[in-house]
């Protein structure tokens, strides 16, 4: 009898909950951990304390940044790594200012109002125009997070570091999944990750913006299933 597969842990991005992954068709029920801490090291500590001893790990956007930090800190715990719609670089001054501005808008308004202003960056134009269900899910995720958690995620963004030096030491099977119409994390960022990670598959989701699991769930599911079927070391 073959051993049971390692559990799959999913890390949603900023402004997202488990609903980000809800349309995926995966072989087993995954574990989802919403980001809660205002600092990268604290978030990694929290996850390592709560997650199984060994697991496959997939993250999107800020969730993928946390995933890169986690595998850098505890490579023996991660049997597979999938990075979606992300950026391995340390923050720029412009990004830090943008997150500060978003914190101010959040304090003056609501998570939904902040998320609504970000919709053109999160979703492709076609989805914004024709997929009211995806737009509604994206806004509802902000409601469900609440202001305190959304603010903590914005603070976490500012504590990111350059993850590229750690990527060259990743030894587990890796998937890097970009979205063709992603206005936040372009294709070159994903190609750069793929050049650094030894055992990697690089793929592009067509007709999708930043939140590819919501926009193209069948395509994302197929990529994740193939990645999960890759033999782990």
C-alpha positions as CSV (number, residue, x, y, z in Angstrom):
1,X,0.0,0.0,0.0
2,X,1.4,3.4,-1.0
3,X,1.8,6.1,1.7
4,X,-0.8,8.8,2.0
5,X,0.2,12.0,0.1
6,X,1.5,14.9,2.2
7,X,-1.2,17.4,2.9
8,X,-1.5,20.5,0.7
9,X,-1.4,23.9,2.3
10,X,-2.7,26.9,0.4
11,X,-1.7,30.5,1.3
12,X,-4.0,33.2,-0.1
13,X,-2.7,36.6,-1.1
14,X,-3.3,40.0,0.5
15,X,-7.0,40.7,0.7
16,X,-7.9,37.1,0.1
17,X,-9.4,34.2,2.1
18,X,-9.9,30.5,1.5
19,X,-12.5,31.5,-1.1
20,X,-9.6,32.3,-3.5
21,X,-9.2,28.5,-3.9
22,X,-12.8,27.5,-3.6
23,X,-13.4,26.8,-7.3
24,X,-10.4,24.5,-7.7
25,X,-10.8,20.8,-8.4
26,X,-8.0,19.1,-6.3
27,X,-7.5,15.4,-5.4
28,X,-7.8,16.0,-1.6
29,X,-9.1,18.7,0.6
30,X,-6.4,21.3,1.2
31,X,-5.6,23.2,4.3
32,X,-5.8,27.0,3.9
33,X,-4.0,29.4,6.2
34,X,-5.0,33.1,5.9
35,X,-2.1,35.5,6.6
36,X,-2.5,37.2,10.0
37,X,0.8,38.6,11.3
38,X,2.1,42.1,10.5
39,X,5.7,40.8,9.9
40,X,7.1,38.2,7.7
41,X,9.2,36.3,10.3
42,X,6.3,36.3,12.7
43,X,4.0,34.9,10.0
44,X,6.4,32.1,9.2
45,X,6.8,31.3,12.8
46,X,3.1,31.1,13.3
47,X,2.7,28.8,10.3
48,X,5.5,26.5,11.3
49,X,3.9,26.1,14.7
50,X,0.5,25.1,13.3
51,X,1.1,23.2,10.1
52,X,1.8,19.4,9.7
53,X,5.4,18.2,9.9
54,X,5.6,17.8,6.1
55,X,3.4,19.3,3.5
56,X,3.1,20.5,-0.1
57,X,2.8,24.3,-0.2
58,X,1.2,26.6,-2.7
59,X,0.8,30.4,-2.3
60,X,-0.4,33.3,-4.4
61,X,1.0,36.8,-4.4
62,X,1.8,37.7,-0.8
63,X,1.0,34.1,0.1
64,X,3.7,33.0,-2.3
65,X,6.1,35.4,-0.7
66,X,5.4,33.8,2.7
67,X,5.8,30.4,1.0
68,X,9.3,31.4,-0.3
69,X,10.3,32.6,3.2
70,X,8.9,29.4,4.8
71,X,10.8,27.0,2.5
72,X,13.9,29.2,3.1
73,X,13.5,28.8,6.8
74,X,12.4,25.1,7.0
75,X,13.2,23.3,3.7
76,X,12.8,19.9,5.3
77,X,9.1,20.6,6.0
78,X,8.1,21.4,2.4
79,X,7.8,18.5,-0.1
80,X,6.5,20.6,-3.0
81,X,6.3,24.3,-3.7
82,X,4.0,26.2,-6.0
83,X,4.3,30.0,-6.5
84,X,1.5,31.8,-8.2
85,X,1.3,35.5,-9.3
86,X,4.2,36.7,-7.2
87,X,7.4,38.7,-6.9
88,X,10.6,37.5,-5.2
89,X,12.2,40.9,-4.8
90,X,12.4,43.1,-1.7
91,X,9.9,46.0,-1.7
92,X,10.7,49.2,-3.5
93,X,10.2,52.7,-2.0
94,X,7.2,53.2,-4.3
95,X,5.6,49.9,-3.1
96,X,6.1,50.9,0.5
97,X,4.5,54.2,-0.1
98,X,1.6,52.5,-1.9
99,X,1.0,50.2,1.0
100,X,1.1,53.2,3.4
101,X,-1.5,54.9,1.3
102,X,-3.7,51.8,1.2
103,X,-3.5,51.6,5.0
104,X,-4.7,55.2,5.2
105,X,-7.6,54.4,2.8
106,X,-8.5,51.4,4.9
107,X,-8.5,53.3,8.1
108,X,-10.7,56.0,6.5
109,X,-13.1,53.5,4.8
110,X,-13.5,49.8,4.8
111,X,-11.9,46.6,3.5
112,X,-14.5,46.4,0.8
113,X,-13.9,50.0,-0.3
114,X,-10.1,49.4,-0.5
115,X,-10.6,46.1,-2.4
116,X,-13.0,47.8,-4.8
117,X,-10.3,50.3,-5.7
118,X,-7.8,47.5,-6.4
119,X,-10.1,45.5,-8.6
120,X,-8.4,46.7,-11.9
121,X,-5.1,45.3,-10.5
122,X,-6.6,42.1,-9.2
123,X,-8.8,41.0,-12.1
124,X,-8.5,41.1,-15.9
125,X,-10.7,43.5,-17.8
126,X,-12.9,40.7,-19.3
127,X,-13.7,39.3,-15.9
128,X,-14.4,42.8,-14.5
129,X,-16.9,43.4,-17.3
130,X,-18.5,40.0,-17.6
131,X,-18.0,37.9,-14.4
132,X,-20.1,39.5,-11.6
133,X,-19.7,36.4,-9.6
134,X,-15.9,36.6,-9.5
135,X,-16.1,40.3,-8.7
136,X,-18.5,39.6,-5.8
137,X,-16.2,36.9,-4.4
138,X,-13.2,39.2,-4.6
139,X,-15.1,41.9,-2.6
140,X,-16.6,39.4,-0.2
141,X,-13.1,38.2,0.7
142,X,-12.2,41.7,1.9
143,X,-15.3,41.8,4.0
144,X,-14.5,38.4,5.6
145,X,-10.9,39.4,6.4
146,X,-11.9,42.5,8.3
147,X,-10.0,45.7,8.8
148,X,-7.5,44.4,11.4
149,X,-6.3,41.5,9.3
150,X,-6.2,43.5,6.1
151,X,-4.1,46.1,7.8
152,X,-1.8,43.4,9.2
153,X,-1.3,42.1,5.7
154,X,-0.4,45.6,4.4
155,X,2.2,45.9,7.2
156,X,3.5,42.4,6.4
157,X,4.2,43.6,2.8
158,X,6.7,46.1,4.1
159,X,8.7,43.4,5.9
160,X,9.4,41.4,2.8
161,X,13.0,40.6,1.8
162,X,14.8,39.5,-1.3
163,X,13.9,35.8,-1.6
164,X,16.1,35.1,-4.6
165,X,19.1,33.8,-2.7
166,X,17.0,31.2,-1.0
167,X,15.3,30.0,-4.2
168,X,18.5,28.5,-5.5
169,X,18.5,26.1,-2.6
170,X,15.0,24.8,-3.2
171,X,15.2,21.0,-3.9
172,X,11.6,19.9,-4.0
173,X,9.5,19.9,-7.2
174,X,8.3,23.4,-7.9
175,X,5.7,25.0,-10.0
176,X,5.8,28.7,-11.0
177,X,2.5,29.8,-12.4
178,X,2.1,33.3,-14.0
179,X,-1.0,34.9,-15.4
180,X,-0.8,36.5,-18.8
181,X,-2.7,39.7,-17.9
182,X,-1.4,40.1,-14.3
183,X,-0.8,43.8,-13.8
184,X,0.9,43.4,-10.4
185,X,3.4,40.6,-11.0
186,X,4.6,40.3,-14.6
187,X,5.9,37.3,-16.5
188,X,9.5,38.4,-16.1
189,X,9.3,38.0,-12.3
190,X,8.1,34.4,-12.7
191,X,10.7,33.6,-15.4
192,X,13.4,34.9,-13.0
193,X,12.1,32.6,-10.2
194,X,12.2,29.7,-12.7
195,X,15.8,30.4,-13.6
196,X,16.8,30.1,-10.0
197,X,14.8,27.1,-8.8
198,X,16.4,23.8,-9.9
199,X,13.4,21.4,-10.2
200,X,10.8,23.8,-11.7
201,X,8.0,23.9,-14.2
202,X,7.1,27.4,-15.5
203,X,3.6,27.9,-17.0
204,X,1.4,30.8,-17.9
205,X,-2.4,31.0,-17.4
206,X,-3.9,32.7,-20.4
207,X,-6.9,35.1,-20.2
208,X,-6.3,35.8,-16.5
209,X,-5.3,38.6,-14.2
210,X,-3.7,38.4,-10.8
211,X,-6.2,36.1,-9.1
212,X,-5.9,33.2,-11.5
213,X,-7.6,30.6,-9.2
214,X,-10.8,32.6,-9.4
215,X,-10.5,33.6,-13.1
216,X,-9.4,30.3,-14.6
217,X,-9.9,27.6,-12.0
218,X,-9.9,24.6,-14.4
219,X,-6.5,25.6,-15.8
220,X,-5.0,26.3,-12.4
221,X,-6.4,23.0,-11.1
222,X,-4.8,21.1,-14.0
223,X,-1.4,22.6,-13.3
224,X,-1.6,21.9,-9.6
225,X,-2.7,18.3,-10.1
226,X,0.3,17.7,-12.4
227,X,2.6,19.3,-9.8
228,X,1.1,17.2,-7.0
229,X,1.7,14.1,-9.0
230,X,5.4,14.8,-9.4
231,X,7.5,12.5,-7.3
232,X,8.9,14.2,-4.3
233,X,12.4,13.5,-3.0
